[in-house]
Amino acid sequence: MNDFIYEVPVERVSAYRGRRLIVRAHEPATLVTALADEEFERLVGLRLLSLAADSEPLNAWAPELPVDLVMADPGAEFPLLYRHAELLEHHPVRVMIPVRPGFARAVKVAVSLHFAVWLEPGQPEPALIEELAEVMAFYLRQPTVAQPVEFFHSTLLGFYHDDPAPLWVVLDADPECLRHVADEGAESLPGRLAGVEATVAADADLGEWIARVLATADECRNCEFLPSCGGYFKWPRRDYDCAGVKRLFGLLREAAAELRRDLGSAPV
Ligand code: SF4
């Protein structure tokens, strides 16, 4: 039997007992009730889908279990982050922010409150590429930023250590390891791969997925950033123009080289 991590709605936890789970809910209190008998070692994390909800029931419950705060409309919801700041005293918490107009402000508020940030970049159009470049500069240059902002953080480290991880791993969409369970119970590949029919063996590793399914476009096969991207930005629209995201990868590669130079010239 495979050992996928299933991202499931709280109402379907009983059907996945014994599996590794990320459990999502709109109301934190329902998580505490539904998971009261769960083996916490099989729980990988919690996902809170409504920032308007009261997260206080999670504060003293399952300490150290990672919690994701999922934003739908970052331009409007960022003030709601303040009410969840206490979660950080009990859990690692990251804010999942979709790259939509105005998302930069949500990133800055999240970072100022000491939340880690996880960006869902979608397939960003030129105006959003500029906003992403602005947020990247903030992440790279602002000394007060102490928390990771993904996908910048892991991609930067990948360039720095010459050990890149594809965005499928960095952004929790690895088809080798993860499955999404819809509210009505249907299982699918994770994230932007939802609805894609798998054409690889059930035990295929991510390298095989990338070679045979995820990065089959000629542009990907010849792309200098394939090891860091894995074809991620060609989904779901296969004709997406990658010029802007290649610029972002290039900026991160330059920043890693600069960091290496700075550390190399630092006195020992
Ligand atoms: S940046 Fe674009 S072309 Fe390059 S690997 Fe990623 S999706 Fe493919």
Boltz pocket constraint, residues with backbone or C-beta under 6 A from the ligand:
constraints:
  - pocket:
      binder: B
      contacts: [[A, 215], [A, 219], [A, 220], [A, 221], [A, 223], [A, 224], [A, 225], [A, 226], [A, 229], [A, 230], [A, 231], [A, 232], [A, 233], [A, 234], [A, 242], [A, 245], [A, 246]]
      max_distance: 6.0
